């Protein structure tokens, strides 16, 4: 059974990003996949210490962080998964702070000894897995997707963990109601995303 890991950086229970992730997860389960959803707002991850201890050894496997929190198990989940849903709403033109904190802890996927100027990511040239990206913003979706950094950062996350981005669900105009429902158009796009993630057309 294919294992999909969803990592959700939304702050709000049952907000648009939550609804989109749950809809995709529900349909994936109906298609025969196993799905686990990680809500970063509830997950015990500390800030990166920038000590770079995890980056000093060569190899394809993630380095070991000096902190003993939930990130080690989350990296294990990432490694065991066959595909990903990476999600964050747009806050101040970017992913949320809790998603950025998670991104910074992905430095374990870098080889960066002290004598070189920039990191080499362990998996970025071995994109064996697939990811779909989910986000939202107050601007029209097409504008928000290309004006803000959110989509770029979600895509960068996918590349760092060794996944090729095969689809994006970016929902705009979400700031007019406090409890907005997932738009019908998003429901329709979910099927296409699932087919791409499960590689049904190949």
N, C-alpha and C positions, 0 to 999 in steps of 0.2 A: 504493500500500500504506500502510495506517495505521501510524504510528510511535508506539510507546508507550515512555515513559521511566520506569523504576523507580528510585527513590532510596531506598536501604535504610540505615537508621542503626543496624543491629544490630552488636554487638561480636563475636558468636559465629558461627564457621563452622558451618553446618548446624544452627543452632538453629531454634526454631519459626518465628521471623520469616523467616529465610533459606528454610526449607522452604516457607512459604506464598508468598513472593515467587516462588520458582522454579516452584512448581506453577502459579501464575497465569500466569507468563511462558510456560511450556511449553504451556499450553492456548491462550494467545493466539496463539502461533506456529502451532499446529495449526489455528486459526481463520483464519489468513492474515495476521496482523499481524506487524510487525517490532518486536522488543523489545530494548532495551538496559538492562542493570542496572548501576547505579552503587553500589558498596559504599563508603560514606563512610569506613569504617575503613581503606580503602586509597587514598583519594583525597586529593590534595595541596591542602587548604584551610587557610589560616591564620585566626587569629582576627580578627574585625572590629576595626579601629582606632578606630571611632567618630569619624572625622574628618568624615564626612558630605559629603565631596567629591562622591560619586556621586549625591547627592540634590538638588543645587542647580539643575540644568537641568530645565525643563518638558518634557513629552512623554510619549507612551505607551511608548516604548522604554526598557529598563533603562538606568540610568546606568552610568558607567565607574568601576570601582574603581581606586584608586591602587596596589593590590597586584597583582603579576603572578604569580599562582599558577593552580591548576586551576579556580578559580571562574569565570573569564571563559569558558572553554570549556564549563563546566557550564551557565552561563546561556544560552549559544548552543544547547546541546542542549535545554534547557527550551523555548526559543523555537521550535525546529524541530519539537518533538514535537507530536503530535495529542492525546495523552492521557497520564495519569500513574498510576503506582502509588507511593504515598507510605507508607513503612513505618518503624516504630521500635518496639522493645519498650518496656515501662514500667520505668524505673529511678527509684526514690525518688519515685514518683507522677507522673512526667513522661517526656517523650522523653529519649533518651540525650544525653550531653554532646556527642557528635560530631554528632548531628542538630541540637541547639540551636545549635551553632557554624555549621552550614549555614544554619539559619533566620536567624541574625543577619546573615549575609552577603547575605541577600535584601533588605537595605535598598536595594540598587540598584533595586528596584522601587518605591521611594518618592520622591515629590517633597517635599522638606522644607527650604526655604530658611530661613536663620537668623532671619528676622523673623516666623515663625509658630510657634505653640506645639506643633503635632503634625503628623505626616506625612500626606500624602494618597497612598494607594497607586495606582499608575498603572493597574492592571488590575482592581481589585476590583469595579468596576461593569460590567466587560465579561467575563463568564464564558462564553467561547466554547468552552472545552475541558472535558473531563471527567476526574475523578480518582476512584480507589478507594483506601481507606485500609486499612492492615494493621497490627495491633498485637497485643500479648499481655501478660499479667500473671499474677501468682501467685494473685490473687483470682478468684472466679467471674467469667466474662466480662461478664455483665450489670452486675455491681457495678463491676468495673474500668473499664468503658467510661464510666460516668457519675460515678464517684467521683474518678478520676484525671484529670490534665490532658492525657494523651497524645493522646486522640482530638481534643480541642479544638485542640491545637497542630498536628496533622496537617491538620485541616480549615482552620486559618488559613493554613497553607502553601499549600494548594490555592487559596484565595481570592486570596492575594497574587500568585501566578503566573498568575491568570486562569482558574482551573478551578472548575467546580461539582462538589462531592462527590456521587457517584451511588450509592455503596455502601461498606460497611465490613465488614471481617473482623476481629473482635476475639476472640482466643482466650484463655480463662482457665484457671486451675488448671494452670499449666505448671511449677511449682516442685518437683514430687514426684520427678522423675527427671532425671539429668544429661544424658541423651541421649533426650529424649522425641520420639516420632514425631508428625507432624501428625495431629490427630484426624480420624476419618472424617467427622464433621459438617462440618469445614472443607473437605474435598474436595468435598462436595456443594454447599456454598455458592459455590464458585469459579465454577461454570458461570453462576450467576445474576449474579455480579459481572462476568464477561466479557461477557455479553449487554448489561448496562447500559453498560459502558465502550465497547463497539463499537456501541451504539445499535441493537441488532438488533430491538428491539421497536417501533421508531418508523419 
